[in-house]
Amino acid sequence: MSILLTTLNARYTHASLGLRYLLANMGPLQDQTRIQEFVTGAKTADLVERILAHAPRIVGFGVYIWNVEETTRLVAMLKRVAPAVKIILGGPEVSHETGEQEIVGLADYVITGWGDVTFPKLCGEILNGPKPLMKIHAGVQPPMDAIALPYALYNDDDIANRTLYVEASRGCPFKCEFCLSSLDKTAWPFPLDAFLAEMEAMYVRGARLFKFVDRTFNLNVKTSLRIMDFFLDKIAQYPDDPIYAHFELVPDHLPDALKDTIAKFPAGALQFEIGIQSFNPEVQALVSRRQNNEKAAENIRWLTQHATAHLHVDLIAGLPGEDVASFARGFDQLVGLGAEEIQFGILKRLRGTPIIRHTEAFGMVYDPYPPYTVLATDKIDFATMQRLVRFARYWDLVANSGRFANTTPVLLGEAPFDNFMAFSDWIYTRTDATHRIALDRLAKLVAEYLQVRGMAAHEAASLLASDYAGKVDAPARTPQAVAGTVPDTARAVAPSRQARHLAA
């Protein structure tokens, strides 16, 4: 073996789609190339030892916002103990602002942008000559039908135990300045027949959980319908063999044909990630986000009332021009629409994104270290931003987790943002922590807070007992064991968090 492709995934269950694309497109060098994935949090020296056990001449690293700090230490140690090994970096974190990054200085070569063509070409030059003259190589974007699809490279263990990432297209036509996809000119589809043939092959091998990473899955409705029909056909043929698919939807584009198809899916088969980010038109204009808010809200309401898809809706705090009151109004509006999960995120300044142009005008202060989270703006001071960070964490533990499905509406009352912020402030004063709070302790704290608000102790205990978090065996339960009316077959393939929402 001459070439090792590697990255540090956030979890074992995340299988790297990018590495598999590179391996699929290595051409004559494919037999000399292999993948070895790691998980963040491992000891650097152990990873170096495992890499060098393969005696590679080239190591290609996938570098992302969540692994850049650990990967930097890994590359630094690797170059010290094996300086002859050539290091090639790629991925979104090293595709922009390369001159400012320590990891770029440590590496031999960097590929910015698309690597499907450029990585194998660079490896060939390193191994066989002529020696590359440049350190930074701009990735060449090939025609979509020239890219070899990687799905056969998911092995049996991946199919049995990991999330399978797939994409029917790359890129995005929208220009939201906080997103790296704003740098794309458009969205480029893969040939649909070839893509569906790969999905069929994966299904035959046992794949049942498909996570689409397309930024705009429903942009081309004809394509969306064909892909959804693929899954509906499987459900119709094998009703006792559940399947689960995750898509990212453009919120204000849901024509009737797509609604009709979505409505056919049974519970536990679909998840939609929907990026709202902000309901404030002035803020949307500042960050170049085009969105019909009325239509987006109407579509979310329709999905909650007429479809069984699990909805994961995104909001971002800390956008330029948005204060807490504006964010709270958007949050309350989303709660009223009834989505199962509201992903409350804090703005991050991703390398290369145009959001940086607002830094001075809106007093944007960012953490200099990954994930480059906004620390303060001219409308939200640091202390308040910290409260929002804690709110987001507790919201994830209580509301999004599905463990407190009956209790959460009581906590929120008629003023969801204000009431949950009060709960967030209270629980932080009691725990001085946002992590490592055991579920049984969290449930007791929630019950105690309800009593602080005036609920009788026996009523609070009864309410908590009706929830997943109130069950004695809750921490050890599996999705299949969640009590409820949803058929076991619907829960068997859904991730545990979604399964809890289904049961509720």
FENKA-V873147 format. One record per pair of residues at least 24 apart in sequence whose ideal C-beta (glycine too) atoms are under 8 Angstrom apart, sorted by the first residue. I is the first residue (numbers start at 1). J is the second residue. D is the distance in whole Angstrom. If there is no record, write none. Layout:
# FENKA-V873147
i=I j=J d=D
i=I j=J d=D
This chain:
# FENKA-V873147
i=1 j=32 d=6
i=1 j=33 d=7
i=1 j=34 d=6
i=1 j=54 d=6
i=1 j=55 d=7
i=1 j=56 d=6
i=2 j=29 d=7
i=2 j=32 d=4
i=2 j=33 d=7
i=2 j=56 d=6
i=2 j=57 d=5
i=2 j=58 d=6
i=2 j=123 d=8
i=2 j=127 d=6
i=3 j=29 d=6
i=3 j=32 d=6
i=3 j=33 d=4
i=3 j=34 d=8
i=3 j=56 d=6
i=3 j=57 d=7
i=3 j=58 d=5
i=3 j=59 d=8
i=3 j=60 d=7
i=3 j=123 d=6
i=4 j=33 d=8
i=4 j=34 d=6
i=4 j=35 d=8
i=4 j=36 d=6
i=4 j=51 d=6
i=4 j=54 d=5
i=4 j=56 d=4
i=4 j=58 d=7
i=4 j=59 d=5
i=4 j=60 d=7
i=5 j=33 d=6
i=5 j=34 d=7
i=5 j=35 d=5
i=5 j=36 d=8
i=5 j=60 d=5
i=5 j=62 d=8
i=6 j=35 d=7
i=6 j=36 d=5
i=6 j=37 d=7
i=6 j=38 d=7
i=6 j=51 d=7
i=6 j=59 d=6
i=6 j=60 d=7
i=6 j=61 d=6
i=6 j=62 d=7
i=7 j=37 d=6
i=7 j=38 d=7
i=7 j=61 d=6
i=7 j=62 d=3
i=7 j=63 d=8
i=7 j=64 d=7
i=7 j=67 d=7
i=7 j=71 d=8
i=7 j=91 d=8
i=8 j=38 d=5
i=8 j=39 d=7
i=8 j=40 d=5
i=8 j=42 d=8
i=8 j=47 d=8
i=8 j=67 d=4
i=8 j=70 d=6
i=8 j=71 d=6
i=8 j=74 d=8
i=9 j=37 d=6
i=9 j=38 d=7
i=9 j=39 d=6
i=9 j=40 d=7
i=9 j=67 d=8
i=10 j=39 d=7
i=10 j=40 d=6
i=10 j=66 d=5
i=10 j=67 d=7
i=11 j=39 d=6
i=12 j=39 d=5
i=12 j=161 d=8
i=12 j=162 d=7
i=13 j=161 d=7
i=13 j=162 d=5
i=13 j=163 d=5
i=14 j=162 d=7
i=14 j=163 d=6
i=14 j=165 d=8
i=15 j=154 d=6
i=15 j=158 d=5
i=15 j=162 d=4
i=15 j=163 d=7
i=15 j=164 d=7
i=15 j=165 d=7
i=16 j=62 d=6
i=17 j=150 d=7
i=17 j=165 d=4
i=17 j=166 d=8
i=17 j=167 d=7
i=17 j=213 d=7
i=18 j=62 d=5
i=18 j=90 d=8
i=18 j=91 d=7
i=18 j=115 d=8
i=19 j=62 d=6
i=20 j=150 d=4
i=20 j=151 d=8
i=20 j=153 d=4
i=20 j=154 d=7
i=21 j=115 d=8
i=21 j=116 d=6
i=21 j=147 d=7
i=21 j=150 d=5
i=22 j=60 d=7
i=22 j=90 d=8
i=22 j=115 d=6
i=22 j=116 d=7
i=22 j=119 d=5
i=22 j=120 d=8
i=23 j=150 d=7
i=23 j=153 d=6
i=24 j=148 d=4
i=24 j=149 d=7
i=24 j=150 d=4
i=24 j=152 d=8
i=24 j=153 d=6
i=25 j=116 d=5
i=25 j=117 d=7
i=25 j=119 d=8
i=25 j=120 d=6
i=25 j=147 d=6
i=25 j=148 d=5
i=26 j=119 d=8
i=26 j=120 d=5
i=26 j=123 d=8
i=27 j=120 d=6
i=28 j=124 d=8
i=29 j=120 d=6
i=29 j=123 d=6
i=29 j=124 d=6
i=29 j=127 d=8
i=33 j=123 d=8
i=35 j=153 d=8
i=40 j=66 d=7
i=40 j=67 d=6
i=40 j=70 d=6
i=41 j=70 d=8
i=44 j=70 d=7
i=44 j=73 d=5
i=44 j=74 d=5
i=44 j=77 d=6
i=45 j=77 d=7
i=47 j=74 d=6
i=48 j=74 d=7
i=48 j=77 d=5
i=48 j=78 d=5
i=48 j=81 d=6
i=48 j=82 d=8
i=51 j=78 d=7
i=52 j=78 d=8
i=52 j=81 d=7
i=52 j=82 d=6
i=52 j=85 d=8
i=56 j=85 d=6
i=57 j=84 d=8
i=57 j=85 d=7
i=57 j=86 d=7
i=57 j=126 d=8
i=57 j=127 d=7
i=58 j=85 d=7
i=58 j=86 d=5
i=58 j=87 d=8
i=58 j=88 d=6
i=58 j=123 d=6
i=58 j=126 d=6
i=58 j=127 d=7
i=59 j=85 d=6
i=59 j=86 d=7
i=59 j=87 d=6
i=59 j=88 d=7
i=60 j=88 d=5
i=60 j=89 d=8
i=60 j=90 d=7
i=60 j=119 d=6
i=60 j=123 d=8
i=61 j=87 d=7
i=61 j=88 d=7
i=61 j=89 d=5
i=61 j=90 d=7
i=61 j=91 d=8
i=61 j=107 d=8
i=62 j=90 d=6
i=62 j=91 d=5
i=63 j=89 d=5
i=63 j=90 d=7
i=63 j=91 d=4
i=63 j=92 d=8
i=63 j=93 d=5
i=63 j=94 d=5
i=63 j=103 d=7
i=64 j=91 d=5
i=64 j=92 d=6
i=64 j=93 d=5
i=65 j=92 d=7
i=65 j=93 d=5
i=65 j=348 d=7
i=65 j=350 d=7
i=65 j=370 d=5
i=65 j=371 d=5
i=65 j=372 d=7
i=66 j=370 d=7
i=66 j=371 d=7
i=68 j=93 d=5
i=68 j=94 d=8
i=68 j=101 d=8
i=68 j=103 d=6
i=68 j=370 d=5
i=69 j=369 d=7
i=69 j=370 d=6
i=71 j=103 d=6
i=72 j=102 d=6
i=72 j=103 d=4
i=72 j=106 d=7
i=75 j=103 d=6
i=75 j=106 d=5
i=75 j=107 d=6
i=76 j=106 d=5
i=79 j=106 d=6
i=86 j=126 d=5
i=88 j=119 d=7
i=88 j=122 d=6
i=88 j=123 d=7
i=90 j=115 d=5
i=90 j=119 d=7
i=90 j=139 d=8
i=92 j=180 d=6
i=92 j=350 d=7
i=92 j=351 d=8
i=92 j=352 d=8
i=93 j=351 d=6
i=93 j=370 d=8
i=95 j=139 d=8
i=95 j=351 d=8
i=95 j=352 d=7
i=96 j=351 d=4
i=96 j=352 d=3
i=97 j=351 d=5
i=97 j=352 d=7
i=98 j=136 d=6
i=104 j=136 d=8
i=107 j=135 d=8
i=108 j=135 d=7
i=109 j=135 d=6
i=109 j=136 d=8
i=109 j=137 d=6
i=110 j=135 d=6
i=110 j=136 d=5
i=110 j=137 d=7
i=111 j=137 d=5
i=111 j=138 d=8
i=111 j=139 d=5
i=112 j=136 d=7
i=112 j=137 d=7
i=112 j=138 d=5
i=112 j=139 d=6
i=113 j=138 d=6
i=113 j=139 d=4
i=113 j=141 d=7
i=114 j=139 d=4
i=114 j=140 d=7
i=114 j=141 d=5
i=114 j=142 d=8
i=115 j=139 d=5
i=116 j=142 d=6
i=116 j=147 d=5
i=117 j=141 d=8
i=117 j=142 d=5
i=117 j=146 d=8
i=144 j=170 d=8
i=144 j=188 d=5
i=144 j=189 d=7
i=144 j=190 d=5
i=144 j=191 d=7
i=145 j=190 d=8
i=145 j=191 d=5
i=145 j=194 d=8
i=147 j=190 d=7
i=149 j=190 d=7
i=149 j=194 d=7
i=149 j=195 d=7
i=149 j=198 d=5
i=151 j=198 d=4
i=151 j=199 d=8
i=151 j=201 d=7
i=151 j=202 d=5
i=152 j=198 d=7
i=152 j=201 d=7
i=154 j=202 d=7
i=154 j=207 d=7
i=156 j=205 d=7
i=156 j=206 d=8
i=159 j=202 d=7
i=159 j=205 d=6
i=159 j=206 d=5
i=159 j=207 d=5
i=160 j=206 d=7
i=163 j=209 d=6
i=163 j=211 d=5
i=164 j=202 d=7
i=164 j=207 d=5
i=164 j=209 d=6
i=164 j=210 d=6
i=164 j=211 d=7
i=165 j=211 d=5
i=165 j=212 d=8
i=165 j=213 d=5
i=166 j=198 d=8
i=166 j=199 d=7
i=166 j=202 d=8
i=166 j=210 d=6
i=166 j=211 d=7
i=166 j=212 d=6
i=166 j=213 d=7
i=167 j=212 d=6
i=167 j=213 d=5
i=167 j=214 d=5
i=168 j=192 d=7
i=168 j=195 d=5
i=168 j=212 d=7
i=168 j=214 d=6
i=168 j=217 d=7
i=168 j=223 d=7
i=168 j=227 d=6
i=169 j=214 d=5
i=169 j=216 d=7
i=169 j=217 d=8
i=169 j=219 d=8
i=169 j=220 d=8
i=169 j=223 d=8
i=170 j=214 d=8
i=171 j=215 d=7
i=172 j=215 d=4
i=172 j=216 d=6
i=173 j=216 d=7
i=173 j=219 d=7
i=174 j=215 d=8
i=174 j=216 d=7
i=174 j=289 d=7
i=174 j=290 d=6
i=175 j=288 d=4
i=175 j=289 d=8
i=175 j=290 d=8
i=175 j=354 d=8
i=176 j=277 d=7
i=176 j=287 d=6
i=176 j=288 d=6
i=176 j=289 d=5
i=177 j=287 d=4
i=177 j=288 d=5
i=177 j=289 d=8
i=177 j=353 d=6
i=177 j=354 d=4
i=177 j=355 d=4
i=177 j=357 d=7
i=177 j=358 d=8
i=178 j=277 d=8
i=178 j=287 d=6
i=178 j=316 d=7
i=178 j=319 d=7
i=178 j=347 d=6
i=178 j=348 d=8
i=178 j=350 d=7
i=178 j=353 d=6
i=178 j=355 d=5
i=179 j=350 d=7
i=179 j=353 d=7
i=180 j=350 d=5
i=180 j=352 d=6
i=180 j=353 d=6
i=181 j=215 d=5
i=182 j=288 d=7
i=182 j=353 d=6
i=182 j=354 d=6
i=183 j=352 d=6
i=183 j=353 d=8
i=187 j=214 d=8
i=187 j=215 d=7
i=187 j=216 d=5
i=187 j=219 d=6
i=189 j=220 d=7
i=189 j=223 d=6
i=192 j=223 d=6
i=192 j=226 d=6
i=192 j=227 d=8
i=196 j=226 d=7
i=196 j=227 d=7
i=196 j=230 d=6
i=199 j=227 d=8
i=199 j=230 d=6
i=200 j=230 d=8
i=203 j=234 d=6
i=203 j=243 d=8
i=208 j=241 d=7
i=208 j=242 d=7
i=208 j=243 d=5
i=208 j=244 d=6
i=208 j=493 d=5
i=209 j=243 d=8
i=209 j=244 d=5
i=209 j=245 d=8
i=209 j=493 d=6
i=209 j=495 d=8
i=210 j=243 d=8
i=210 j=244 d=7
i=210 j=245 d=5
i=210 j=246 d=7
i=211 j=245 d=8
i=211 j=246 d=4
i=212 j=245 d=7
i=212 j=246 d=6
i=212 j=247 d=5
i=212 j=248 d=7
i=213 j=248 d=8
i=214 j=247 d=7
i=214 j=248 d=6
i=215 j=248 d=6
i=216 j=248 d=7
i=216 j=250 d=5
i=217 j=247 d=4
i=217 j=248 d=6
i=217 j=249 d=6
i=217 j=250 d=8
i=218 j=247 d=7
i=218 j=249 d=5
i=218 j=250 d=6
i=218 j=253 d=6
i=218 j=254 d=7
i=218 j=258 d=6
i=219 j=250 d=6
i=219 j=253 d=7
i=221 j=253 d=8
i=221 j=255 d=6
i=221 j=257 d=6
i=221 j=258 d=6
i=224 j=258 d=6
i=225 j=257 d=6
i=225 j=258 d=7
i=225 j=261 d=6
i=228 j=258 d=8
i=228 j=261 d=5
i=228 j=262 d=7
i=228 j=265 d=8
i=229 j=261 d=7
i=231 j=265 d=8
i=231 j=269 d=7
i=232 j=261 d=7
i=232 j=264 d=6
i=232 j=265 d=7
i=235 j=265 d=7
i=235 j=266 d=7
i=235 j=269 d=6
i=239 j=489 d=8
i=240 j=489 d=6
i=241 j=489 d=8
i=242 j=268 d=6
i=242 j=269 d=7
i=242 j=489 d=5
i=242 j=490 d=6
i=242 j=491 d=8
i=242 j=492 d=5
i=242 j=493 d=4
i=242 j=494 d=8
i=243 j=269 d=6
i=243 j=493 d=6
i=244 j=268 d=7
i=244 j=269 d=6
i=244 j=270 d=8
i=244 j=271 d=7
i=244 j=493 d=5
i=244 j=494 d=5
i=244 j=495 d=8
i=244 j=498 d=8
i=245 j=269 d=7
i=245 j=270 d=6
i=245 j=271 d=7
i=246 j=270 d=8
i=246 j=271 d=4
i=246 j=272 d=8
i=246 j=273 d=7
i=247 j=271 d=7
i=247 j=272 d=6
i=247 j=273 d=7
i=248 j=272 d=8
i=248 j=273 d=5
i=248 j=274 d=8
i=248 j=275 d=7
i=249 j=273 d=7
i=249 j=274 d=5
i=251 j=275 d=7
i=251 j=276 d=6
i=251 j=291 d=7
i=251 j=295 d=8
i=251 j=296 d=4
i=251 j=299 d=6
i=251 j=300 d=7
i=252 j=291 d=6
i=252 j=292 d=4
i=252 j=293 d=8
i=252 j=295 d=4
i=252 j=296 d=4
i=252 j=299 d=7
i=254 j=299 d=4
i=254 j=302 d=7
i=254 j=303 d=8
i=259 j=302 d=7
i=259 j=306 d=7
i=259 j=307 d=8
i=262 j=303 d=7
i=262 j=307 d=5
i=262 j=309 d=6
i=263 j=306 d=6
i=263 j=307 d=5
i=265 j=307 d=7
i=265 j=308 d=6
i=265 j=309 d=7
i=266 j=308 d=6
i=266 j=490 d=6
i=267 j=308 d=4
i=267 j=486 d=5
i=267 j=487 d=8
i=267 j=490 d=5
i=267 j=502 d=6
i=268 j=308 d=8
i=268 j=486 d=6
i=268 j=487 d=8
i=268 j=489 d=8
i=268 j=490 d=3
i=268 j=491 d=6
i=268 j=493 d=7
i=268 j=494 d=5
i=268 j=498 d=8
i=268 j=499 d=7
i=268 j=502 d=5
i=269 j=308 d=7
i=269 j=309 d=8
i=269 j=490 d=7
i=270 j=307 d=8
i=270 j=308 d=7
i=270 j=309 d=4
i=270 j=310 d=7
i=271 j=309 d=6
i=271 j=310 d=4
i=271 j=311 d=8
i=271 j=312 d=6
i=271 j=498 d=6
i=272 j=303 d=7
i=272 j=309 d=5
i=272 j=310 d=7
i=272 j=311 d=6
i=272 j=312 d=7
i=273 j=312 d=5
i=273 j=313 d=8
i=273 j=314 d=7
i=274 j=300 d=7
i=274 j=311 d=6
i=274 j=312 d=7
i=274 j=313 d=5
i=274 j=314 d=7
i=274 j=339 d=8
i=275 j=313 d=8
i=275 j=314 d=5
i=276 j=300 d=8
i=276 j=313 d=6
i=276 j=314 d=6
i=276 j=315 d=6
i=276 j=330 d=7
i=276 j=334 d=7
i=277 j=314 d=6
i=277 j=315 d=6
i=277 j=316 d=5
i=277 j=319 d=7
i=278 j=315 d=7
i=278 j=316 d=7
i=278 j=319 d=6
i=278 j=322 d=6
i=278 j=326 d=8
i=278 j=327 d=7
i=278 j=330 d=6
i=279 j=329 d=7
i=279 j=330 d=4
i=279 j=333 d=6
i=279 j=334 d=8
i=280 j=321 d=8
i=280 j=322 d=6
i=280 j=326 d=5
i=280 j=329 d=8
i=280 j=330 d=7
i=282 j=321 d=6
i=283 j=319 d=5
i=283 j=320 d=7
i=283 j=321 d=5
i=283 j=322 d=5
i=283 j=326 d=7
i=286 j=319 d=8
i=286 j=320 d=5
i=286 j=321 d=5
i=286 j=358 d=7
i=287 j=319 d=6
i=287 j=320 d=7
i=287 j=355 d=7
i=287 j=358 d=8
i=288 j=354 d=7
i=297 j=333 d=7
i=297 j=337 d=6
i=300 j=334 d=8
i=300 j=337 d=5
i=300 j=338 d=8
i=300 j=339 d=6
i=301 j=337 d=5
i=301 j=338 d=7
i=304 j=337 d=6
i=304 j=338 d=4
i=304 j=339 d=6
i=305 j=338 d=8
i=310 j=340 d=5
i=310 j=341 d=8
i=310 j=494 d=8
i=310 j=498 d=5
i=310 j=501 d=6
i=310 j=502 d=7
i=311 j=339 d=4
i=311 j=340 d=5
i=311 j=341 d=7
i=312 j=339 d=7
i=312 j=340 d=7
i=312 j=341 d=5
i=312 j=343 d=6
i=313 j=337 d=8
i=313 j=339 d=4
i=313 j=341 d=7
i=313 j=342 d=5
i=313 j=343 d=7
i=314 j=342 d=8
i=314 j=343 d=5
i=314 j=345 d=6
i=315 j=342 d=6
i=315 j=343 d=7
i=315 j=344 d=6
i=315 j=345 d=7
i=316 j=345 d=5
i=316 j=346 d=7
i=316 j=347 d=5
i=317 j=344 d=7
i=317 j=345 d=7
i=317 j=346 d=5
i=317 j=347 d=7
i=317 j=380 d=8
i=317 j=385 d=8
i=317 j=388 d=5
i=317 j=392 d=7
i=318 j=346 d=5
i=318 j=347 d=4
i=318 j=373 d=8
i=318 j=374 d=4
i=318 j=377 d=6
i=318 j=380 d=6
i=318 j=385 d=7
i=318 j=388 d=8
i=319 j=347 d=6
i=320 j=355 d=7
i=320 j=358 d=4
i=320 j=361 d=7
i=320 j=362 d=4
i=320 j=364 d=6
i=320 j=377 d=7
i=321 j=362 d=6
i=321 j=379 d=7
i=322 j=379 d=7
i=323 j=379 d=4
i=323 j=380 d=6
i=324 j=379 d=8
i=324 j=380 d=6
i=324 j=384 d=6
i=324 j=388 d=7
i=327 j=388 d=8
i=327 j=417 d=8
i=328 j=417 d=4
i=328 j=418 d=7
i=331 j=416 d=7
i=331 j=417 d=5
i=332 j=415 d=7
i=332 j=416 d=5
i=332 j=417 d=5
i=335 j=412 d=6
i=335 j=416 d=4
i=335 j=417 d=8
i=336 j=416 d=8
i=340 j=402 d=8
i=340 j=498 d=8
i=340 j=501 d=5
i=341 j=399 d=8
i=341 j=400 d=5
i=341 j=501 d=7
i=342 j=395 d=7
i=342 j=399 d=7
i=342 j=400 d=7
i=343 j=400 d=7
i=344 j=388 d=8
i=344 j=391 d=7
i=344 j=392 d=4
i=344 j=395 d=5
i=344 j=396 d=8
i=345 j=392 d=7
i=346 j=373 d=5
i=346 j=374 d=6
i=346 j=385 d=7
i=346 j=388 d=7
i=346 j=389 d=6
i=346 j=392 d=6
i=347 j=373 d=7
i=347 j=374 d=4
i=348 j=372 d=5
i=348 j=373 d=5
i=348 j=374 d=7
i=349 j=374 d=7
i=387 j=421 d=7
i=387 j=424 d=7
i=387 j=425 d=7
i=389 j=434 d=8
i=390 j=424 d=5
i=390 j=425 d=8
i=390 j=428 d=5
i=390 j=434 d=6
i=391 j=420 d=7
i=391 j=421 d=6
i=391 j=424 d=4
i=393 j=434 d=4
i=393 j=435 d=7
i=394 j=420 d=8
i=394 j=423 d=7
i=394 j=424 d=5
i=394 j=427 d=6
i=394 j=428 d=8
i=394 j=434 d=7
i=395 j=420 d=7
i=395 j=424 d=8
i=397 j=437 d=7
i=397 j=442 d=6
i=398 j=442 d=7
i=398 j=446 d=7
i=400 j=497 d=7
i=401 j=497 d=6
i=401 j=500 d=7
i=402 j=468 d=6
i=402 j=497 d=6
i=402 j=498 d=8
i=402 j=499 d=8
i=402 j=500 d=3
i=402 j=501 d=4
i=402 j=503 d=8
i=402 j=504 d=6
i=403 j=439 d=7
i=403 j=443 d=8
i=403 j=467 d=6
i=403 j=468 d=4
i=403 j=469 d=4
i=403 j=474 d=7
i=403 j=500 d=6
i=404 j=443 d=8
i=404 j=446 d=6
i=404 j=464 d=8
i=404 j=467 d=5
i=404 j=468 d=8
i=404 j=469 d=5
i=405 j=467 d=6
i=405 j=468 d=7
i=405 j=500 d=7
i=405 j=501 d=7
i=405 j=504 d=3
i=406 j=463 d=6
i=406 j=466 d=5
i=406 j=467 d=5
i=406 j=504 d=7
i=407 j=446 d=6
i=407 j=450 d=8
i=407 j=463 d=5
i=407 j=464 d=6
i=407 j=466 d=8
i=407 j=467 d=5
i=407 j=469 d=8
i=410 j=450 d=7
i=410 j=455 d=8
i=410 j=463 d=6
i=411 j=446 d=7
i=411 j=449 d=8
i=411 j=450 d=7
i=423 j=449 d=6
i=426 j=452 d=7
i=438 j=475 d=8
i=439 j=469 d=6
i=439 j=474 d=6
i=439 j=475 d=5
i=440 j=474 d=8
i=440 j=475 d=8
i=442 j=469 d=7
i=443 j=467 d=8
i=443 j=469 d=4
i=443 j=470 d=6
i=467 j=504 d=8
i=468 j=500 d=5
i=468 j=503 d=7
i=468 j=504 d=7
